[in-house]
Amino acid sequence: MFGRLTFPQLLFASILGIAGGIYIFQPIFQQHSRDQKELKEKLKVAEESEEKKS
C-alpha cells in the first residue's frame, strides 16, 4: 500500500488543509468585513444628508 492513503487519512488531511487555509486567510476576511461595514455606514450617512437637503 505504498503511496496510497486510506479514507481516514484523506479526511484528516482535507480537514487540516481547510483549517490551515482559514487560519492563514483570516486577517484578510476580517479586513474585508471591516471595510464593508465602514462602507455601509458611509453610505447610510450620505443618504441621511441627502434626505436633509431635500
Gaussian input, Z-matrix of N, CA and C with variables (Angstrom, degrees):
# hf/3-21g

backbone

0 1
 N
 C     1     B1
 C     2     B2     1     A1
 N     3     B3     2     A2     1     D1
 C     4     B4     3     A3     2     D2
 C     5     B5     4     A4     3     D3
 N     6     B6     5     A5     4     D4
 C     7     B7     6     A6     5     D5
 C     8     B8     7     A7     6     D6
 N     9     B9     8     A8     7     D7
 C    10    B10     9     A9     8     D8
 C    11    B11    10    A10     9     D9
 N    12    B12    11    A11    10    D10
 C    13    B13    12    A12    11    D11
 C    14    B14    13    A13    12    D12
 N    15    B15    14    A14    13    D13
 C    16    B16    15    A15    14    D14
 C    17    B17    16    A16    15    D15
 N    18    B18    17    A17    16    D16
 C    19    B19    18    A18    17    D17
 C    20    B20    19    A19    18    D18
 N    21    B21    20    A20    19    D19
 C    22    B22    21    A21    20    D20
 C    23    B23    22    A22    21    D21
 N    24    B24    23    A23    22    D22
 C    25    B25    24    A24    23    D23
 C    26    B26    25    A25    24    D24
 N    27    B27    26    A26    25    D25
 C    28    B28    27    A27    26    D26
 C    29    B29    28    A28    27    D27
 N    30    B30    29    A29    28    D28
 C    31    B31    30    A30    29    D29
 C    32    B32    31    A31    30    D30
 N    33    B33    32    A32    31    D31
 C    34    B34    33    A33    32    D32
 C    35    B35    34    A34    33    D33
 N    36    B36    35    A35    34    D34
 C    37    B37    36    A36    35    D35
 C    38    B38    37    A37    36    D36
 N    39    B39    38    A38    37    D37
 C    40    B40    39    A39    38    D38
 C    41    B41    40    A40    39    D39
 N    42    B42    41    A41    40    D40
 C    43    B43    42    A42    41    D41
 C    44    B44    43    A43    42    D42
 N    45    B45    44    A44    43    D43
 C    46    B46    45    A45    44    D44
 C    47    B47    46    A46    45    D45
 N    48    B48    47    A47    46    D46
 C    49    B49    48    A48    47    D47
 C    50    B50    49    A49    48    D48
 N    51    B51    50    A50    49    D49
 C    52    B52    51    A51    50    D50
 C    53    B53    52    A52    51    D51
 N    54    B54    53    A53    52    D52
 C    55    B55    54    A54    53    D53
 C    56    B56    55    A55    54    D54
 N    57    B57    56    A56    55    D55
 C    58    B58    57    A57    56    D56
 C    59    B59    58    A58    57    D57
 N    60    B60    59    A59    58    D58
 C    61    B61    60    A60    59    D59
 C    62    B62    61    A61    60    D60
 N    63    B63    62    A62    61    D61
 C    64    B64    63    A63    62    D62
 C    65    B65    64    A64    63    D63
 N    66    B66    65    A65    64    D64
 C    67    B67    66    A66    65    D65
 C    68    B68    67    A67    66    D66
 N    69    B69    68    A68    67    D67
 C    70    B70    69    A69    68    D68
 C    71    B71    70    A70    69    D69
 N    72    B72    71    A71    70    D70
 C    73    B73    72    A72    71    D71
 C    74    B74    73    A73    72    D72
 N    75    B75    74    A74    73    D73
 C    76    B76    75    A75    74    D74
 C    77    B77    76    A76    75    D75
 N    78    B78    77    A77    76    D76
 C    79    B79    78    A78    77    D77
 C    80    B80    79    A79    78    D78
 N    81    B81    80    A80    79    D79
 C    82    B82    81    A81    80    D80
 C    83    B83    82    A82    81    D81
 N    84    B84    83    A83    82    D82
 C    85    B85    84    A84    83    D83
 C    86    B86    85    A85    84    D84
 N    87    B87    86    A86    85    D85
 C    88    B88    87    A87    86    D86
 C    89    B89    88    A88    87    D87
 N    90    B90    89    A89    88    D88
 C    91    B91    90    A90    89    D89
 C    92    B92    91    A91    90    D90
 N    93    B93    92    A92    91    D91
 C    94    B94    93    A93    92    D92
 C    95    B95    94    A94    93    D93
 N    96    B96    95    A95    94    D94
 C    97    B97    96    A96    95    D95
 C    98    B98    97    A97    96    D96
 N    99    B99    98    A98    97    D97
 C   100   B100    99    A99    98    D98
 C   101   B101   100   A100    99    D99
 N   102   B102   101   A101   100   D100
 C   103   B103   102   A102   101   D101
 C   104   B104   103   A103   102   D102
 N   105   B105   104   A104   103   D103
 C   106   B106   105   A105   104   D104
 C   107   B107   106   A106   105   D105
 N   108   B108   107   A107   106   D106
 C   109   B109   108   A108   107   D107
 C   110   B110   109   A109   108   D108
 N   111   B111   110   A110   109   D109
 C   112   B112   111   A111   110   D110
 C   113   B113   112   A112   111   D111
 N   114   B114   113   A113   112   D112
 C   115   B115   114   A114   113   D113
 C   116   B116   115   A115   114   D114
 N   117   B117   116   A116   115   D115
 C   118   B118   117   A117   116   D116
 C   119   B119   118   A118   117   D117
 N   120   B120   119   A119   118   D118
 C   121   B121   120   A120   119   D119
 C   122   B122   121   A121   120   D120
 N   123   B123   122   A122   121   D121
 C   124   B124   123   A123   122   D122
 C   125   B125   124   A124   123   D123
 N   126   B126   125   A125   124   D124
 C   127   B127   126   A126   125   D125
 C   128   B128   127   A127   126   D126
 N   129   B129   128   A128   127   D127
 C   130   B130   129   A129   128   D128
 C   131   B131   130   A130   129   D129
 N   132   B132   131   A131   130   D130
 C   133   B133   132   A132   131   D131
 C   134   B134   133   A133   132   D132
 N   135   B135   134   A134   133   D133
 C   136   B136   135   A135   134   D134
 C   137   B137   136   A136   135   D135
 N   138   B138   137   A137   136   D136
 C   139   B139   138   A138   137   D137
 C   140   B140   139   A139   138   D138
 N   141   B141   140   A140   139   D139
 C   142   B142   141   A141   140   D140
 C   143   B143   142   A142   141   D141
 N   144   B144   143   A143   142   D142
 C   145   B145   144   A144   143   D143
 C   146   B146   145   A145   144   D144
 N   147   B147   146   A146   145   D145
 C   148   B148   147   A147   146   D146
 C   149   B149   148   A148   147   D147
 N   150   B150   149   A149   148   D148
 C   151   B151   150   A150   149   D149
 C   152   B152   151   A151   150   D150
 N   153   B153   152   A152   151   D151
 C   154   B154   153   A153   152   D152
 C   155   B155   154   A154   153   D153
 N   156   B156   155   A155   154   D154
 C   157   B157   156   A156   155   D155
 C   158   B158   157   A157   156   D156
 N   159   B159   158   A158   157   D157
 C   160   B160   159   A159   158   D158
 C   161   B161   160   A160   159   D159

   B1=1.4537
   B2=1.5148
   B3=1.3019
   B4=1.4555
   B5=1.5273
   B6=1.3155
   B7=1.4563
   B8=1.5178
   B9=1.3044
   B10=1.4641
   B11=1.5190
   B12=1.3166
   B13=1.4584
   B14=1.5219
   B15=1.3046
   B16=1.4580
   B17=1.5239
   B18=1.3191
   B19=1.4603
   B20=1.5297
   B21=1.3287
   B22=1.4722
   B23=1.5347
   B24=1.3193
   B25=1.4664
   B26=1.5265
   B27=1.3285
   B28=1.4703
   B29=1.5211
   B30=1.3215
   B31=1.4525
   B32=1.5227
   B33=1.3187
   B34=1.4590
   B35=1.5281
   B36=1.3272
   B37=1.4628
   B38=1.5274
   B39=1.3180
   B40=1.4639
   B41=1.5189
   B42=1.3219
   B43=1.4731
   B44=1.5214
   B45=1.3172
   B46=1.4607
   B47=1.5375
   B48=1.3125
   B49=1.4658
   B50=1.5133
   B51=1.3176
   B52=1.4638
   B53=1.5224
   B54=1.3309
   B55=1.4691
   B56=1.5293
   B57=1.3123
   B58=1.4628
   B59=1.5181
   B60=1.3195
   B61=1.4602
   B62=1.5145
   B63=1.3213
   B64=1.4707
   B65=1.5249
   B66=1.3289
   B67=1.4683
   B68=1.5285
   B69=1.3119
   B70=1.4655
   B71=1.5252
   B72=1.3320
   B73=1.4647
   B74=1.5180
   B75=1.3224
   B76=1.4596
   B77=1.5387
   B78=1.3401
   B79=1.4650
   B80=1.5304
   B81=1.3151
   B82=1.4649
   B83=1.5175
   B84=1.3433
   B85=1.4594
   B86=1.5254
   B87=1.3206
   B88=1.4630
   B89=1.5241
   B90=1.3156
   B91=1.4597
   B92=1.5222
   B93=1.3216
   B94=1.4609
   B95=1.5247
   B96=1.3243
   B97=1.4601
   B98=1.5277
   B99=1.3387
   B100=1.4666
   B101=1.5181
   B102=1.3271
   B103=1.4665
   B104=1.5256
   B105=1.3239
   B106=1.4607
   B107=1.5248
   B108=1.3354
   B109=1.4622
   B110=1.5285
   B111=1.3288
   B112=1.4564
   B113=1.5236
   B114=1.3102
   B115=1.4564
   B116=1.5254
   B117=1.3290
   B118=1.4569
   B119=1.5280
   B120=1.3436
   B121=1.4570
   B122=1.5239
   B123=1.3292
   B124=1.4656
   B125=1.5218
   B126=1.3254
   B127=1.4562
   B128=1.5231
   B129=1.3324
   B130=1.4544
   B131=1.5319
   B132=1.3275
   B133=1.4668
   B134=1.5227
   B135=1.3177
   B136=1.4618
   B137=1.5225
   B138=1.3153
   B139=1.4604
   B140=1.5237
   B141=1.3231
   B142=1.4625
   B143=1.5255
   B144=1.3264
   B145=1.4616
   B146=1.5253
   B147=1.3151
   B148=1.4696
   B149=1.5397
   B150=1.3223
   B151=1.4575
   B152=1.5160
   B153=1.3226
   B154=1.4591
   B155=1.5248
   B156=1.3315
   B157=1.4587
   B158=1.5244
   B159=1.3125
   B160=1.4798
   B161=1.5021
   A1=111.41
   A2=116.60
   A3=118.72
   A4=109.45
   A5=116.74
   A6=121.68
   A7=113.42
   A8=117.99
   A9=120.62
   A10=109.23
   A11=114.45
   A12=119.69
   A13=109.23
   A14=115.34
   A15=119.79
   A16=109.04
   A17=115.49
   A18=120.04
   A19=112.43
   A20=120.42
   A21=119.39
   A22=112.85
   A23=116.91
   A24=119.29
   A25=110.67
   A26=116.52
   A27=120.10
   A28=111.06
   A29=116.79
   A30=121.33
   A31=110.96
   A32=116.99
   A33=121.38
   A34=111.27
   A35=116.55
   A36=120.53
   A37=111.07
   A38=117.25
   A39=121.02
   A40=111.24
   A41=116.24
   A42=120.22
   A43=110.53
   A44=116.39
   A45=120.76
   A46=110.44
   A47=117.29
   A48=121.16
   A49=112.67
   A50=116.91
   A51=120.69
   A52=110.41
   A53=116.39
   A54=120.30
   A55=110.78
   A56=117.21
   A57=120.47
   A58=111.91
   A59=116.69
   A60=120.43
   A61=112.34
   A62=116.17
   A63=120.02
   A64=109.80
   A65=116.82
   A66=120.63
   A67=110.83
   A68=117.21
   A69=121.05
   A70=111.31
   A71=117.05
   A72=120.12
   A73=113.80
   A74=118.61
   A75=121.93
   A76=113.32
   A77=120.58
   A78=119.56
   A79=112.48
   A80=117.54
   A81=120.45
   A82=109.64
   A83=117.24
   A84=120.74
   A85=110.83
   A86=117.08
   A87=120.85
   A88=110.96
   A89=117.81
   A90=121.12
   A91=110.47
   A92=116.83
   A93=120.74
   A94=110.61
   A95=116.56
   A96=121.24
   A97=110.90
   A98=117.00
   A99=120.68
   A100=111.34
   A101=116.60
   A102=120.39
   A103=111.21
   A104=116.91
   A105=120.31
   A106=110.96
   A107=117.44
   A108=120.44
   A109=110.79
   A110=117.27
   A111=121.04
   A112=110.85
   A113=116.41
   A114=120.87
   A115=110.61
   A116=116.54
   A117=121.12
   A118=110.59
   A119=117.01
   A120=120.82
   A121=110.94
   A122=117.45
   A123=120.85
   A124=111.26
   A125=116.54
   A126=121.00
   A127=110.57
   A128=116.11
   A129=120.88
   A130=110.61
   A131=116.71
   A132=121.27
   A133=109.87
   A134=117.21
   A135=121.01
   A136=110.99
   A137=117.42
   A138=120.44
   A139=110.89
   A140=117.09
   A141=120.47
   A142=111.15
   A143=117.00
   A144=118.85
   A145=111.11
   A146=118.27
   A147=120.89
   A148=109.83
   A149=117.31
   A150=120.52
   A151=110.82
   A152=117.58
   A153=121.42
   A154=111.39
   A155=116.71
   A156=120.69
   A157=111.36
   A158=116.44
   A159=120.71
   A160=113.15
   D1=26.53
   D2=179.26
   D3=-69.28
   D4=128.73
   D5=178.48
   D6=90.86
   D7=-3.15
   D8=178.89
   D9=-109.08
   D10=145.54
   D11=177.64
   D12=-114.27
   D13=143.70
   D14=176.63
   D15=-79.80
   D16=165.51
   D17=-179.82
   D18=-57.72
   D19=-46.73
   D20=178.59
   D21=-60.43
   D22=-35.09
   D23=177.92
   D24=-67.64
   D25=-42.03
   D26=177.45
   D27=-63.75
   D28=-42.11
   D29=179.02
   D30=-62.65
   D31=-45.00
   D32=178.75
   D33=-62.37
   D34=-44.27
   D35=179.87
   D36=-64.50
   D37=-38.44
   D38=178.67
   D39=-65.02
   D40=-47.16
   D41=179.32
   D42=-62.59
   D43=-41.72
   D44=179.13
   D45=-63.33
   D46=-40.51
   D47=179.02
   D48=-65.81
   D49=-42.89
   D50=178.89
   D51=-65.56
   D52=-44.87
   D53=179.60
   D54=-63.17
   D55=-39.77
   D56=178.15
   D57=-64.77
   D58=-39.89
   D59=177.93
   D60=-64.60
   D61=-41.73
   D62=177.69
   D63=-64.27
   D64=-42.04
   D65=-179.44
   D66=-62.88
   D67=-41.71
   D68=-177.38
   D69=-70.76
   D70=-42.65
   D71=-174.80
   D72=-92.26
   D73=3.00
   D74=-178.90
   D75=-55.95
   D76=-44.29
   D77=178.74
   D78=-61.24
   D79=-33.63
   D80=178.56
   D81=-67.88
   D82=-42.45
   D83=178.41
   D84=-63.03
   D85=-41.17
   D86=-179.73
   D87=-66.16
   D88=-41.51
   D89=179.02
   D90=-63.92
   D91=-42.16
   D92=178.36
   D93=-61.30
   D94=-42.33
   D95=178.99
   D96=-62.63
   D97=-43.99
   D98=178.02
   D99=-62.76
   D100=-43.03
   D101=179.68
   D102=-61.97
   D103=-40.41
   D104=-179.81
   D105=-66.58
   D106=-39.23
   D107=178.26
   D108=-64.68
   D109=-43.37
   D110=178.98
   D111=-63.36
   D112=-41.22
   D113=179.52
   D114=-63.68
   D115=-41.85
   D116=179.77
   D117=-64.39
   D118=-40.73
   D119=179.36
   D120=-66.19
   D121=-42.59
   D122=178.29
   D123=-62.59
   D124=-39.64
   D125=178.99
   D126=-65.19
   D127=-40.28
   D128=179.13
   D129=-63.83
   D130=-43.17
   D131=179.31
   D132=-64.45
   D133=-40.99
   D134=179.35
   D135=-64.44
   D136=-40.18
   D137=178.82
   D138=-66.40
   D139=-39.18
   D140=179.01
   D141=-65.50
   D142=-39.88
   D143=178.73
   D144=-69.22
   D145=-32.16
   D146=176.39
   D147=-67.32
   D148=-38.21
   D149=179.26
   D150=-66.59
   D151=-36.44
   D152=179.19
   D153=-68.32
   D154=-34.19
   D155=179.49
   D156=-69.09
   D157=-31.64
   D158=-176.77
   D159=-74.91

